[in-house]
């Protein structure tokens, strides 16, 4: 085990970045290795895009910073010399808002489809509407790791497609990476629609058939008593 010089967190000997704060703990890196890491990180920053977000850390509190600051710090916790390894992190937007909207926002269409259909099917099969909470917890715990692999696989595919053409490489990254801003307005519209449905249901009250059935059950129970 070796300590992080920034936060004193104990890390495995093979770790390149601190599992707690994401700070680099590699010692004695050659200039070529440092340049290679810097070039690779620049491609990841391009893929994540220039969007900004509200971020929280115990050390700095709340802040409005580029999303790259947040994601690169989380991604470093997954990187080991032996290969990527899962580490538990938490992603509040993926958990608090509809997970499928966040995956759609970050252009992970397959996972967006899974989280759009999965909670509904689970609720229909189990008859328990609270099963959606389980999906949200799983999304919050796995979103950073899923996004890490999405970027890693996408960059490998883009490199193979672009060959050695740097201009085409950057163009493909800009096309496949970044976010879809329209999803924010889609989310606002869906939540307003959901709120309207809930308010309408409260104002209308239970259906007449249900009220009559409840009254009959109450009378029957009174007679038996």
C-alpha angles and dihedrals in degrees: 000000000000128000125238111244090217104048105005092238112158112239135183114271092245094053117117096190133032113267090215107044104009094238116152112258097176110124127199097017114170120239091251091052091048091050091048091052091048092051091048092049090051090057090051090050090051091051094048090050136214097290119131130216144182107265134186132203130168090233100048103019120212119353141164105233142148113285089235090070091058099042098044090051091052094042092056088065090063097050119097130162088244091053140279116325130188117252123179113255133157128231112194100192092052090051103039099042126046103294093218089060092054093048089048090048090055093044096248094139099172093054090043088058092047092052092044094055104025100069092045094050091045091052092048094048096045100031088225115120092192090070086090088072089063090054091051093050091050090048092050092050097045106031096093093048093046091049090048091057092042091058094042094052093042093052092049090051092045092050091052091049096045096044108192096332104119094189093053090045092057092043092053091047091052090049098047099032134058124053141292107241093194089071089071091060091042089055092048091050093048093048092048089050091050091049090050092051091050093049091048091050091051093049094048095046124201119335116269091245091057092048091050091048092050091049092050091049090050093051091047091050091049092052092050089051 
